[in-house]
């Protein structure tokens, strides 16, 4: 079964073609990072206009790279939420038109299900059940994944997403956007133990996250540091970046491993843009090996938003005969609890 | 019109939520709350309280709208939690369709409202956050429109 997956939930226009929900034949992502750079974030109106411009070339390129035509497809999977409404609409209506014209079944996909199932695009995959951390600019959530379509939310951020904290700290430091890669690069030269920023573990058994206190602490520290009021001398900007990153990574690692232990699963995974962070991946490996838990992280291309993961999620649904009506609409909020399980 | 105000001192996130809740209980559809204060001064905590006061279900988690620009919550009145942090200019704000929310039948709470005060309706209530130290914040509620006076008065009476 060959499926075209389309995602326009945020700032990237992406299309992927996947065979049997596992093998990526092509995966094309048109990023708007350059466009958004001066804004230090994503501007939705710009995002919608850019998606409109990019959607047709991106889908065509995905087909071209896969060396197939529309007639070779068995179905279309498209993200309907959660995300920016104006951005989602572009992908959904293009998918609807394609499905209608080429008489193909279409399924409506939850973006987070795409991230959770992105690991199935890799050679080595975890067996159910496992625990998944989806971590990006828009969300930081832990799920107990019992099977396809069965994701129970175990914890989530109560204020800022981890990626948002990276973006905001990068903006305070004046080092650019997106914050994740610029802080990670800067941190390579810095000392992660130089400044002891707070780690919000919440109550003892909570699996929720909070990054707003850390953001505040870093902002206050930078203010003092710039005013020459910090006690430790010789603190460099790279030390601040590394210490901040260490604080985020500590919490993400501990909560994911805790969630794994609590559920008794043998495998955990991390996906989403922040899961590209090499320090996070290394620390996860380290922590899991001492707990007899295996860690799975999709390669960075499948961690950031992409169409292939949407095709992977669509495969399981199309197999069961699930089909979205052409009247289906986008959803800015779309809790995974509302998804139907797949046997 | 003369500006009137109430000044609070908060010594914790908890207290900031309580102050927000006090405001939330007296708000009505069409009200606009303009939050002003630097990163980490408690704007999102305060909004959590406003949501509580508006009767948004307690299990609903009010998170930062920086990424999504606007989050909507159902309560006694719909709460529109908006954020201008990432936007560069007033035209971005308008073209993103955010200005419309000031004129809808819900309560609009906007973070970073001092960036373009000229787009805010005159009946807005301004809430200013000043960082005193690591934990303490001064929170000033003020307005110069009859509707703002009314809100300030109802807070004092509850």
Interface residues (C-beta under 8 A of the other chain):
Chain A: X38 X39 X40 X41 X42 X43 X44 X45 X46 X84 X137 X138 X156 X157 X158 X159 X160 X161 X163 X164 X167 X168 X172 X212 X213 X215 X216 X217 X219 X220 X332
Chain B: X38 X39 X40 X41 X44 X45 X61 X63 X64 X66 X67 X68 X69 X72 X85 X86 X87 X88 X92 X95 X96 X97 X131 X134
